[in-house]
Amino acid sequence: MRQFRLMLLGFCLALVSACVTINVYFPAAAAEKAAEQFIGNVIGDAAARDNPPPPAREPQASQSGFNPLDLLISPAHAAEPDLNIQTPAVREIQARMKQRFDGVLTKALAAGTVGLTRDGLVALRDASAVPLAERAALNQAVADENRDRKAVYREIANANGHPEWEGQIQSTFAAQWIQQARPGWYHQDATGAWKQR
């Protein structure tokens, strides 16, 4: 009987130690901070003054309690990773986007002819308000901006070794584009309807 108990205990310990895995989860807080920084640099300081970032979240207190398994297996704690947005490709895309914002996009957003979409892109919202002579250039600026936005979401995911994060990065950036939009800019809500900030 004693031998059976020892075998059972050994089996249980082996089972518990085999079940310890470390999963890499999407770093939502780091992505939000990276998006805030990136977009602030593109839009410029005026938007940051008009829309200060939300206050920092207080860290949650950890639950302290005795867990007998901690004696056998040291608990694994994953630190919240930083999201690298300082690659040469990201900086190059950011510079193009800033130049576009300093030029045609800020004017078009202020006039309401272009709006921020719910998926982190921009769209021509009111083509009839754009003179025909300027419409082709604005369409080209919107197309260039969307190409760069998609590229930056993909590049950030790849630069951090997780191409599967691209969709989550795009969603995080989409929320930050709207959060940092200046008053009067149009954006889409969750249903796709246009609203003015």
PLY file of the C-alpha trace (Angstrom):
ply
format ascii 1.0
element vertex 197
property float x
property float y
property float z
element edge 196
property int vertex1
property int vertex2
end_header
0.00 0.00 0.00
2.83 2.35 0.86
4.48 1.72 -2.47
1.20 2.52 -4.25
0.93 5.85 -2.40
4.48 6.79 -3.34
3.83 5.93 -6.98
0.61 7.96 -6.92
2.39 10.92 -5.35
5.19 10.67 -7.93
2.66 10.51 -10.75
0.81 13.57 -9.42
4.03 15.56 -9.09
5.07 14.62 -12.62
1.65 15.59 -13.94
1.69 18.97 -12.18
5.20 19.81 -13.38
4.33 18.80 -16.95
1.34 21.15 -16.97
3.41 24.28 -16.43
3.50 26.23 -19.69
4.23 29.82 -20.41
1.88 31.53 -22.83
2.75 34.76 -24.58
-0.29 36.98 -24.46
-0.84 40.15 -26.46
0.60 43.03 -24.38
-2.47 45.28 -24.53
-1.15 47.96 -22.16
2.18 48.18 -23.99
0.37 48.35 -27.35
-1.85 51.16 -26.08
1.18 53.11 -24.87
3.01 52.51 -28.17
-0.03 53.62 -30.19
-0.44 56.74 -28.05
3.21 57.68 -28.59
3.23 56.91 -32.32
-0.01 58.77 -33.06
0.99 61.72 -30.88
4.13 62.08 -32.97
2.15 61.92 -36.22
-0.70 64.25 -35.28
1.53 66.65 -33.40
1.63 68.44 -30.08
-1.56 70.44 -30.57
-3.69 67.29 -30.48
-1.86 66.08 -27.39
-2.64 69.37 -25.60
-6.30 69.26 -26.69
-6.70 65.61 -25.65
-4.44 64.70 -22.73
-3.91 60.97 -22.23
-6.06 59.23 -19.63
-4.55 58.97 -16.13
-2.28 56.03 -15.50
-3.93 52.97 -14.07
-3.10 51.99 -10.53
-1.42 48.60 -10.32
-3.64 45.98 -8.78
-2.57 44.53 -5.48
-1.51 40.94 -5.77
-3.31 38.36 -3.75
-1.07 36.99 -1.09
-1.81 33.57 0.09
-0.10 30.29 0.64
-0.18 27.84 -2.23
1.35 24.45 -1.41
2.36 23.95 -5.04
4.67 26.97 -4.73
6.91 24.79 -2.54
7.32 22.31 -5.38
7.10 24.54 -8.42
8.22 28.13 -8.46
5.47 30.32 -9.88
6.23 31.90 -13.25
5.54 35.59 -13.57
5.67 37.27 -16.93
6.58 40.93 -16.99
4.51 43.20 -19.21
6.70 43.43 -22.32
7.44 46.61 -24.19
6.26 46.80 -27.76
9.08 47.84 -30.07
7.99 50.62 -32.44
11.48 52.03 -33.03
12.52 50.09 -36.11
13.88 51.92 -39.15
10.83 50.86 -41.21
8.37 52.15 -38.58
10.24 55.45 -38.26
10.23 55.87 -42.05
6.47 55.22 -42.26
5.85 57.56 -39.33
7.77 60.36 -41.07
5.66 59.97 -44.22
2.46 59.98 -42.18
3.51 63.08 -40.25
4.30 64.89 -43.49
0.89 63.92 -44.87
-0.83 65.09 -41.67
1.07 68.38 -41.69
-0.12 68.85 -45.25
-3.40 67.68 -46.69
-4.89 65.35 -44.03
-5.25 67.79 -41.14
-7.10 70.22 -43.40
-9.36 67.48 -44.78
-10.11 66.13 -41.29
-10.89 69.64 -40.01
-13.18 70.27 -43.00
-14.96 66.96 -42.42
-14.24 65.64 -45.89
-12.11 62.82 -44.46
-12.83 60.82 -41.32
-11.19 58.21 -39.11
-12.63 54.74 -39.63
-13.39 52.28 -36.86
-10.69 49.93 -38.17
-7.75 52.33 -37.84
-7.79 53.74 -41.36
-9.09 56.95 -42.98
-11.87 57.37 -45.54
-13.22 60.05 -47.81
-16.39 60.98 -45.92
-17.89 63.76 -48.04
-16.52 63.80 -51.58
-19.07 66.39 -52.71
-17.45 68.97 -50.39
-14.13 68.62 -52.21
-13.67 70.65 -55.40
-13.27 68.37 -58.39
-9.77 69.73 -59.10
-8.60 68.66 -55.61
-10.46 65.35 -55.37
-7.83 63.19 -57.11
-5.05 64.48 -54.85
-7.15 63.87 -51.74
-8.06 60.36 -52.90
-4.36 59.68 -53.43
-3.50 61.01 -49.94
-6.18 58.76 -48.38
-4.88 55.73 -50.31
-1.26 56.49 -49.31
-2.26 56.99 -45.67
-4.14 53.69 -45.54
-1.28 51.83 -47.18
1.13 53.26 -44.58
-1.20 52.51 -41.68
-1.57 48.88 -42.72
2.19 48.65 -43.20
2.93 50.07 -39.74
0.52 47.66 -38.02
2.15 44.73 -39.84
5.69 46.02 -39.21
5.14 46.46 -35.47
3.75 42.92 -35.19
6.66 41.48 -37.18
9.29 43.57 -35.36
8.07 42.10 -32.08
8.20 38.53 -33.39
4.43 38.03 -33.38
2.87 38.53 -36.81
-0.37 37.11 -35.38
-0.73 40.30 -33.30
-1.31 42.48 -36.38
-5.10 42.58 -35.97
-4.88 43.39 -32.26
-2.33 46.12 -32.93
-4.60 47.60 -35.60
-7.57 47.56 -33.17
-5.50 49.24 -30.47
-4.31 51.91 -32.89
-7.87 52.43 -34.17
-9.04 53.32 -30.67
-6.07 55.65 -30.14
-6.59 57.47 -33.46
-10.10 58.32 -32.31
-8.99 59.14 -28.76
-6.39 61.61 -30.03
-8.60 63.13 -32.74
-9.03 66.87 -32.53
-12.44 68.39 -31.80
-14.50 68.59 -34.97
-12.91 65.58 -36.68
-15.26 62.84 -37.82
-14.84 59.22 -36.82
-16.88 56.06 -37.13
-18.56 54.50 -34.13
-18.87 50.73 -33.60
-21.74 50.53 -36.10
-19.86 52.44 -38.80
-21.93 55.63 -38.46
-20.02 58.92 -38.66
-19.81 61.03 -35.49
-18.07 64.30 -34.86
-15.66 64.56 -31.97
0 1
1 2
2 3
3 4
4 5
5 6
6 7
7 8
8 9
9 10
10 11
11 12
12 13
13 14
14 15
15 16
16 17
17 18
18 19
19 20
20 21
21 22
22 23
23 24
24 25
25 26
26 27
27 28
28 29
29 30
30 31
31 32
32 33
33 34
34 35
35 36
36 37
37 38
38 39
39 40
40 41
41 42
42 43
43 44
44 45
45 46
46 47
47 48
48 49
49 50
50 51
51 52
52 53
53 54
54 55
55 56
56 57
57 58
58 59
59 60
60 61
61 62
62 63
63 64
64 65
65 66
66 67
67 68
68 69
69 70
70 71
71 72
72 73
73 74
74 75
75 76
76 77
77 78
78 79
79 80
80 81
81 82
82 83
83 84
84 85
85 86
86 87
87 88
88 89
89 90
90 91
91 92
92 93
93 94
94 95
95 96
96 97
97 98
98 99
99 100
100 101
101 102
102 103
103 104
104 105
105 106
106 107
107 108
108 109
109 110
110 111
111 112
112 113
113 114
114 115
115 116
116 117
117 118
118 119
119 120
120 121
121 122
122 123
123 124
124 125
125 126
126 127
127 128
128 129
129 130
130 131
131 132
132 133
133 134
134 135
135 136
136 137
137 138
138 139
139 140
140 141
141 142
142 143
143 144
144 145
145 146
146 147
147 148
148 149
149 150
150 151
151 152
152 153
153 154
154 155
155 156
156 157
157 158
158 159
159 160
160 161
161 162
162 163
163 164
164 165
165 166
166 167
167 168
168 169
169 170
170 171
171 172
172 173
173 174
174 175
175 176
176 177
177 178
178 179
179 180
180 181
181 182
182 183
183 184
184 185
185 186
186 187
187 188
188 189
189 190
190 191
191 192
192 193
193 194
194 195
195 196
